[in-house]
């Protein structure tokens, strides 16, 4: 039995999404910037995709651009705002548990004279309102926080933080909603922020697809320049099939989100109870965290060992994140959480998604019991 | 916040005599049509105001967002309600005022006590509520005459009702209360604004556009379709007639001296528009002409062009400055579409120096050598018709 439980790393594209991708490539392959009929048709289709996404997020059609994925979306949002707002200030806030695409972009900006403050998180992985209050300054131009952490599933109190920021400053609020769209409500109205990054391959769309959306009138300094596609914000021929497939993936996951949520919640509670019975296992994901991500650690056992043992039984999970798991050092997220050394090396992440059933959870539990017997004698 | 209903004030409608019921009924139907996507609304129509009662908070937000675009509404106010308990009334008053921008504003409380058994008198209640609100928001000041914020409290038998905010509506008359007209939609900045002005006076629109492939591109046609779509967002569908015009334009180039060719072109357009108007049952023709703006919009030109029909030609922008027109175009979200840089049929065969004062008899003389009747009938018969907003299902639906 193939049991994929690593949906926060990536997901399998849905059949409907692939069908759309192929159909658009076959029937509407015109360049959306061309003035002939094929171009017009492609551009109409592109605009429909854009408008569908805009309405899912609660903004208007002219405030969504397509990107190559989450990393580009984060990079574009952060550098785009930082550089266009530098006349107003150079101070930027983010947290210690952001995705590398944010942290590395910030480091790049540091070399260009921006002052970046990496906010601490508490033991639940949260940036508290107090922390933000202390750090927010008059010259803060941008705040970038992730909605749901990809490694431990902590959910930042974005709407509370955004309310405070909007009340007391002119800083722009960017949120990386890559792990949350389709699982939790993500709209400009519910979160109250200015910019959102979303990636396609985390929601059963295609790899290489993503968007940046924003709400109020914002100026971004573009990273890619050229033919002025995407309102001049991201040049390069727009891949219409990718864009349309993303709009479809987002629509479907959004429509199914409440059903999926109750399943994930049930599985999460079930596994927390199951894993909690082992004395050597520490659950790392906070109790109030996201229902689709469950991180835990086994004392004095390397994560890699568990991954290999589970893989032999057809179960696919990962160490804390796919992006940092190839590196041997402990992930910066785990470091930021103040976890004792005995548990740092053995962090395992299970993440749920489309296609999983109760049987997969049962299958995991059965095999995990054997592995724990063998490794720890428990 | 416990918003209970929305109070709508009619404005100009209340001056109507015995026709009033027809107008308020039309407004009610238009509101129902505009919110067809929401759960069914309870709408209570009274003589000089209307109440909408939504069932869910979400519906309330939608109403507040979308009502300002519906014609026939002067202004509207969200109404909160609470129990007749004094503490509850005070709390609700705070919440209502809290939802407003208060910086540097003046304030007063008015109480209407329709439910007489209520233990407190009008003045007492005004004093209690007013002082409570002032303690909570030191930034506001009391002013009895013309305050910025007037908190109205009405004590009825079932509950206390409160309003403070007055949100301006779009004004005008409900769409459909003044019949249908045909708008000449070129793709420029002016014609959609002219259409909007007439929509605001309660007129339903059909639109006509002249399309001259290969001189004008697919893009220019798309632009006009987008404009028609924008106009259909004001609460009534818009039917767009696209007239194939190439043949006629080429014939004019051949037959008519260059400096009056523009006048003849307009006369042909007007004749075609009048035929379409008659076929669709529209009563008048609407154009975006503004006096003196270009050669075809001088009084002499208008006379020569208008001579082909006795149908009323409505020119709502005739006395508008270009900058004022642009401002409205931006407000109604058509400007960005209008400035897309594609050729339309008015710009392609423009002579270097068109006559600004064409003589009607001369124009008629030039046109007399060739009968355009047959070509006109053919182009009307071959027109393409689209209806906006486009029905949900189309060739893209399954892909998204």
Contacts between the chains, C-beta under 8 A, distances in Angstrom:
chain1	res1	chain2	res2	distance
A	20	B	399	5.0
A	20	B	400	7.7
A	23	B	399	6.1
A	24	B	399	6.0
A	35	B	217	5.3
A	35	B	218	6.9
A	35	B	219	5.1
A	35	B	342	7.9
A	36	B	217	7.8
A	36	B	218	6.5
A	37	B	218	4.8
A	40	B	218	4.7
A	40	B	219	6.1
A	40	B	222	5.4
A	44	B	222	7.2
A	44	B	396	7.4
A	45	B	396	5.4
A	45	B	399	7.0
A	48	B	396	5.2
A	48	B	400	6.1
A	49	B	400	6.3
A	52	B	400	5.5
A	62	B	336	8.0
A	244	B	399	5.4
A	244	B	400	6.5
A	247	B	400	5.4
A	248	B	399	7.0
A	248	B	400	5.6
A	251	B	400	6.7
